């Protein structure tokens, strides 16, 4: 027999070491587990996207419906020569327009309670008796009013930061929202917008989750921060005109 054939035969019968076989099997099992897990994650994400899309669609229909109902109610009142009483606003957006110079301790405490620690900070608050009383006490230092859906959406999408693990974190994806508010049924940015705009049952938690908005100085500047809005200044309640100010500062 030729030496070449003997070498081939010897090569064929060399056993694979036990530890190599063990390692190979472990790697195959790991790959299979990882593949299965990734498939499950993909399925969950796909399902979550479908739920988010359905929710967003439902919210759009809800907003349109309520807007149409309001327009119809106004029209009916006008046709019947009646005065239409606008629904009470549920949401207020407050912007701090003045600094700390000459601020008395009580005013400073109220501004801190409203989370308005810096100039040009803005926050959403529920329109109730207690909050309105607090705002009126600090009226010379703030501008406030009733934000539209467009303003709420633009603020959250453009300037929305979350308080996550005690830190100011950019809302770059829905995972942050899901982790912090998932147990309350709030899983995406559209849920956050809906909860804030409609002042829903989880408003308190969602609003706490949002870091106070850091706005720019308004384009074209302020008129006069020391005078009330109704007298041609900037301070105090500007009702629906707050939306113009938000646009200039966002």
N, C-alpha and C positions, 0 to 999 in steps of 0.2 A: 504493500500500500504506500501511496505517495505521502510525503510529509504534510502537504497542503491539506489533504483530506482529514488527516489525524487532527490537525489544528482546528478545522471546522467542527469536527465531532466534539472535541474538547470544549470549544466555545459554546456549543449548543447545550451541554449538560451543566454549565456553571450555574449554580442556584443563586437566586436573588436574595440578598441578606434580609433577614426577618424585619429588622428595624426600618429598612427602606420600604418594604411592603406595607408596614404599619403606617409610616409617614404618608405614603401614597393614598392609602385608604382614608386616613384622617383628612387629607386635603380634599379628596373627592366629596366626603361627607360635608365638609365646611362649605365647599362650592355649592352643593345642593341646597344646604340650609340658607346660605346667603341669597341664592337665586329665588328660593321660595319666599323669603322675607321681602326681597325687592319687589316681587310680583304682588305680594299682599299690600305693600306701601303704595305701589302704582294703582292698584284697584281702589284703595281707600281715597287716594288723591283724586282719582277720576270721579268717584262718588261725591266727594266733598265739593268738587268744581260744579257738578250737576246741581247739588243742593244750593250752592251760592248763586248760581245763575237763575234758578227758579225763584229764590228769595228776592233777588234784585228785580226780577220781572214783576213779582207781586207788589213790591214797594212802589215801583213806577206807576202801576195801575192804581194803587191806593192814593198816591199823591195827585194823580190826574183826576180821580173820582172826587176827592175832597175839594180840589180847585174848581171843578165844574159845578159842584153843589153850591159853592160860595158865589160863583158868578150868577147862577140861576136865582139864588136867594136875593142877590142885589137887584137883578133885573125885575123880579116879581115885585119887590118893594118900590122900585122906580115906577113901574107900570100902574101900581095902585096908589101912587102919590104918597107913599109912606116913607118914613126914615128907617134906613137899614142900620141896625145896631151890629157893628163889627164884633166878631167873637173875641173874647178876652185873650190876649197873648199869653202863651204858656212858657215861652222861652225868651230869655234876655241875654244879649252879649254885652259884656262890660269891658271897656278899655281904659287903662290908667293913662292919663295924659299929662300928669304933673309929677315932679320929683319929690324929694323928701324935705326940701328946705322949708322950715317953719311949720312942719306938720306936728300937730299936738298928739299926745300919746293915744288918745281914744281913736282918732282918725287912723293912725298908724296900725293899731290893733285890728280895726275893721278891714283895712286894706289887706292885712296879712291873712285874716280869716277868709277873705274873698280870693286869696292866692294871687293878689296883684302886688307882688314884691318889687317889681321894676317898672320903670316908665315904658310905655308901649306894650305892656303885657295885656293879653285879652283872655277872658274866660266866659264859658257858658254858665248861666245860673237859672234855676227854676223861678218863674215869676209867681212868688207867693208873698203874703203880707210881711213875714219876717225879713225876707231878702230885700224887698222894696224899702222897708224901713232902714235897713243897713245901708243900702245904696244912697238913699236920700241924705243920710248923715255924712257921706263922703262925696256928695254931688260935685263940689268944686274941683275935685281931683280926678273925676272920671267922666267918660262919655259913654252913654249906653242907649240901647234901643232893641228893636225886635228884628232879628236876622231872618232873611228869606232862606228857602231851601238851597238856592244857588250859593248864597254866602256860606252856609253851614258846610256844604259839600266842598267848596273851593278851599275853605280854611283847613278842613281835615285832610284833604288830599295834598295840599301844598305845604301846609305848616304843621301838620299833625305829627306830634311826638308822643310816645307813650312813657308812662312811669312803669318801667319793668325792672324788677329786682332793685328797686330804689334808685334807678338811674334813668336819665333822659335818653330814650332809645328811639331812633327813627322807625316809623312804621313802614318797613320795606316790603313785608308780605303778611298774609293772613295768619301765618303760624303764630306770630307774637300775640295777636288778638285771641286766637283759639286757646293758647296756653293760659292767658290771663283771665279771659272771660267766658271760655267754653262751657264751664259749669252753669253759667247763667243763660246759655243758649245764644250767646253773641260770638259768632265765629269768623266774621269777615268785616271789611271796611264799610260795606253797605249796611250791615247790622248796626254798626257804630253810628253812622249818619242818621239812620232811621230812629234809633233810640234817643239821640240828642234832639233831633228836629221835632219829634212827636212827644218829647218828654215822657218816654215810656216807663214801664215798671222798673227797669234796670238803669234808669238815668243816673242815679247816684253813683253806681259802681262804674259805669262807662265814663262819666265825667271825671271821676277820680283817677281813672286809668289814663285819661288824656292829660298831658303836661300843659300848663298854661301856655298859650300861643305867644311866641315872640314875634311881634310885628315890626315893620319898618316905620320910619317917620312918614307921614302922609305926603304923597306927591303934591307939590305946591304949598306944603306947610300948613300949619294951623292958622286960623284967623286971630283969635285971642282966647287963650286958655283960661283967663281969669273971669271971662264973662259967660253967662249962660247962653246956650244955643239959640233960644228964642229971642235973645237980644242981639243976635249977630255974632256970638262967640262960639265956643266949642264944648264947654262943660254941660253936663246934665243930659236929660232925656231928649233924644232926637227921633224917637219912635222908628218909623220905617226908613228914615234918612240915614240910619246907621249903616245900611248896606252900601251907600256911596262911600262912606268913610272906610269901611272894611276893604272895598275895592282899591282905594287909594293907598291903603297900608299893607295890603297882602302882596 
